[in-house]
Amino acid sequence: MWILVSRLLRRWKMIVLALPLVATVLSRLGNHLERRAGKPTTTSRGLLGISRFARRRAGADDARKRPAGVHRTPDLTRPQE
């Protein structure tokens, strides 16, 4: 019985702590690659897709609302209205 509880607790900790962290790192890396290349690349689309999947698995709502390739940081090249 204790082994079952321990296994479930480890899995829960991994989902709650590690998945959002991994999703954030992959998302930032994908966004950085897109900014560097000036357009979406195959690698950046793949990284952003994996990060969206990880966020969905972790239960983060923000990932479902934001399509791939949309940056959180404001575009400073456009004039502000």
Steps between C-alpha positions, in 0.01 A plus 500: 500500500781742589667435163182592317466826693865582444473438125190715470658774705812501283289517184290783642813697598644453153183627333452790737862617517698375203256526210431874530872563534580291190217668307630846590856417395387350168268793431772756566746308285249474215417870521871588506562293187210670321623847591853412394393357165235767441239238415372169639735210432435130515695474824324794665157368398592160643623649828189717535278201423670288766472786750126537427455127551690513831293798616178318414616196695590722794163675485617848403215685326719764337648257246164417345414864438830598334575355154849387407737776404328773697748667730415624845741789475372813323633579156717807550550560125140617454402849606282503809143623451 
